[in-house]
Amino acid sequence: MAWTKAEILAALRAAGEETGRWWTMTAWRAARLRPYPEQVFAVCGSWSQAWAEAGFPPPGRWMHQASRRWTDAEIAEALRRAADGRPLSSTGYNRWQRSGGEGPCITIVLRRFGPWRTAAASAGVATTRDVLDRSEVVEALAMLWREIGRRPTRRDWDAWSDRRCSLPTVQKHLSLSIPALAAEALAAQPDLPRANLSSKALRMLLAAPRDALAEREREIAERAERGESLRQIGEAVGLSHERIRQIAMRGGRRRGHHRGPHPRLTRDEALSLLRQHFKETGQIPTLQRWMTMCTRPSMSVVLRDFGTWRAAWEAALGADHPALGMLKPRGHHGRTA
């Protein structure tokens, strides 16, 4: 079938009115809608231009960068703007670009220049590795230590958005591990919180959300944060250190089982939250993505009330909603997405 421009725009407009926004090519193909993107290109020139003419233009930044060919000079200028006179890491550049900085994505930069240090050198920008200073890294760890109220672990450092560099970089160029950094930070700032992390049970307990702990577990966690060992805590509360270890292990297993103030969701409340998410984003996330977002309704609520992820969205949007094409079809490997 040969599509005219009017027919193509009408098809796009109808889909846009269903969801309130434009569709990406990936979502369009997944939903098996017509016309094919190739037919849109042939008549309208580009996917984003077709949607703009249909009355649902993609965000301006997406339209500008989706088909843009970046020159080496433009990439170098983007790196200099992101650095703003300071050392720049690839993580820092990626954060700057995703937050609205005018420049190519990190993938394009690395594909064009190779390693990050080569890309930064081409723009005359210093990397954090080039100016890595031992005292600054130690001070950064002390800052993180104070933020979380206990001695940081490697996982804490990796999850910290303000870290100067990755741990492999620190280990390679300064020959420092997290324990060595912690020892130097404590020597420089003796007033840092002295939580005792020599016991695995206490480390697990301190990693659990405090309001998910029972009263006795919370008391042990507070004493552990003050630097008391299992034996010292046991002597203070009148229990053996082995019993304290068992209680701490039990509390540590509550990690991820948060007993916060949220009441139990009803089916209608769960559907309302799903509709609100779709209204704000215009997309249906995959099951795996939803679980990593740690938002409501939880997976247990979805399975309890709807049985499957697809069934929940069908109940929220209607079984014939075109956005359901973003999900895997029923029966895919015996499960829904």
N, C-alpha and C positions, 0 to 999 in steps of 0.2 A: 504494500500500500504506500502510495506517495502522499506524504503529509504536506499540507500547505502551512504557511506561517500562521495564519489565523487559527487553524485547527490545533497546531502545536501550542500556541499561547492559551487557547481555550482549555486544553488538557492540563497544562501546568497551573492555570488559574483555578481550575476545579479542585486539583489536589491541594493547592495552597490554601484555599478557603476551608478545606477539611481540617487542616492542622494549624492554620493561622500563620504559616511561615513557609519559606522555600524549602525544597528537599535537596539533600546532597545526592550526587550521582550514585554513591554506594547504597543509600536507602532506596532510591528509585529503582535500581536494578534488583535489589533484594525483594521489593514488593512486586516485581515483574509487571511494572506499569508500561504503558505505551504513550507516546512514541519512544523508540530507543534513543539513548543519548546521542548515538552516531547520527540519527536523523535530525536531532535538534542542532547538532554542530553544522550539518550540511546546509540547513536553512537559516539558522540564526547566528552562526558564527562561533558562539561559545555558550556554555551552560549557564554561566552567571548572567550574561547579557539577555538570554531568553527569559530567565526568571525576573530580571529587572523590567523587561517589557511586559511581562504578565502581571506586574504589580506587586511582586514579592521579592524585592532585591535582596541578595545576600548582604551581610555586613560589608561596609565599604572597604575595610582593611582586607577582608577575604578576597573581594573582587580585585583589589589592587595587586595582591601578592600571588593569587592563584596561578596566573599565567605570566607573571613578570619574569624576565630574564635579568638576573642580577649580574652586574659587571664586577670585576675584581675591585675596582676603585670604590664602587658603592658598598661592597661588603666591608672593605677596610674602613670606610667612613662610619658605617654602622657599629663596628667594633670600637672605634674611638669614642663614639657617642655613649655607648654602653659603659665603657671604662670611666669616662669623665675624669681623666687624670689619675685614676687609681688602678692598682693591679686588678686584673680581670681573670676569673676562672670560666671554664666552659659552662659550669652550673650557673654562675652569676649572669653570663650572657643569655643563657636560655631563659632564666627567670625574667630578665629585662625585656626580652623579645616577646614572651608570652603575656607580659603585663601591658603590652601596647607599644613597645619600642618599634620604631620604623626600621626594619632590617629583616634579612632572610632568617629562616629557622636554622637551628644549630646543625641539622642534618645537611643542609645546603652548604654551610660554611665548611664543615669537615670534608664533605665530598669534593669541594673545590680545592682546598688547600692541604688536606691530609691531617696530621696531628694538630692538636689545639695550639701547641707552642709555635708551630710553623705559621698557622693562621694569625696568631697574635703578633708574631714578629713581622709579618707582611704589612701589618697596620701600624707598627711602631708602638704596640701596647705591651706592657709588662704583664706576665701572668703571676698569679699568687705563688706559684712554684719558684719563679725567678727571684722573688724577694722574701722567701719564706724565712721568718725569724723565729728562733727558738723561744725567746721570751714572749713573743706575741701569741704563739700557739699555746704556751703554758697559761698565759693570761686568759685566752679564749676558753680553755678547759675550765679554769676557775669560774669564769662567768657562767658557763653552762652548769657547773656544780651548784652555784647559788640559785640558778633559775629552777632547778628541779629539786633542790633541797637535799641531795645525797650525792655520793660519789658516782660520776657517770660511767656507764658501760659503753662498749663499742656501739651497741645498737642506739644508745642515746645520742652519741656523736653523729652517727650516720643520719639520724632523723632530724638533727638540729639544722634549721634553715639558715642560721647565721654562722655556720662553721666556715673557717677560712679556707680549708682544703680537705680533701679526703684523707682517711687514715693511711691508706697505702702510700700517699705522697709524703706524709709525715714520717712513716717508717723508712721509706727509701732515702729521703734526703736529710733527716735528722736522727735516724736510728732510734726513734722513740715509739714505744707502744702506749696503750691507754694506761696500764698500771704505772709505767715510768712517768708519763705526763702527770698522772694523779699525784704521785709522790713528790714531784717538783712543785706542783701547784700547792700542795699542802705545806711543804716546807716554806714557800714564799708567803702563804696566807694561812697561818695556823688556825684562824677563826672560821674556816670552812666547816659546814655541817659534817659531823663525824659519824655518819651512819656506818655500822659494822657490816661489811659485805663479805667477811671471810666464810660465812655459812651460806650454802646454797639455799637452804630453807628460808633464811632471812631475806636473801635477795629476791626470791620468789614472792615473799610476803610484801615487800616494799614495792614491787612492780604491780600489785593488785590495786584496783580502785579502793580508796579508803572507805567510802560509804557502802561498799559491798561486803565489808568485813564484819564479823561478829564482835561483840564487846571485848572479849578476851583477846581475839586476834588483833584488834585495833590497839589495845594496850601494849601488846608485844611489839607491834610495828612502831609505836611511838618511842618505846625504850630502845629499839634497834636504831632508830634515827639519831638517838643521843649517843650512840657508840657502844652500847652494852652488848656483851656477847651472850650466847645461849645460856651459859652457866650463870652469868651475872643476872640475867632476866629471871632464870629459874629460882635463884636464891631470893630475889626481891618479891616474887609472887608466891613462893612456897611450893614450887613444882620442880621435878627433876629436869635437867637440861634436855633429856631425851623426850620428855613430854612436851617441852616448849618447842622442840624441833618438829614434832608431829603436828602440833597446833599451827605452827608457821607454814608447814607444807600444805595443810588443809586450806589455810587462808590464801596461800599463793595460787592454788588451783582455781580460785574464784576469778582469776584474770579473764576478762572478757565476759564474765557473767555479772554484769552491772545491775545492781538493784537500786536504780535511781528513783527519782520521785514520779516518773511517768506512770500513769495508771494503765491498766490492761486495755488495749485497743479493741474496739468493736469492729465488726465487718464493715459497717458504713464509714467509720473513721479511717480505716485502712484504705478504702476506695477513694475517699476524699483526699488523702495524702498522695496517692498515686496520680490522681487527676491534677492536683496542684503541681506536682513535679513535671508532668507533661506540659502543662500550661506554661511553666517557666522556661523549660528547655526545648520543647517541641520534639523530644526524642524519647524513646524507650530504651533504657540501658539494658545491657545483658545481665543475666543473673549474677555472674561473677563480679561485674562492675558494681552492681547494687550492694553486694555483700562487702566490698572494700570501702564503699562510701559510709558504712556504719550509720545509715539513716533509718527512719521509720517508714513503713512497717518493717519489722525484722523478718528474716526468712522463716522463723518459727511461726509467726502470725500468718504469713502468706500460705504456708503449707497447711496450717491448721484450718484456715477458713476457705481456701480455694483449691488446694491440692497441688497445683503447679503454677509456675511463674506466668505462663501464657494465660491460664485461666483467670488469674488475678487481673491481668491487663484487659482481657476480653470483658470481664465484668465492669471494669472501670471505664473503658472507652466504647465498648460495643464490639461484638464479634466481627463486624464488617468494616471496622475502622482501617483505613489504608496504612496507618503507621504500624499495625501489627506485622506488616511485611518485614520490619526490621528484626523480628524474632525468628528463630529457627522454626520450621514447620513441625507440627505434631509428628511424633514417631521418629524423630531424628535420633538415632542410636538409642531408641527406647525411651527418650526423655525429651522434655521441652526445654527451651533455652531459659 
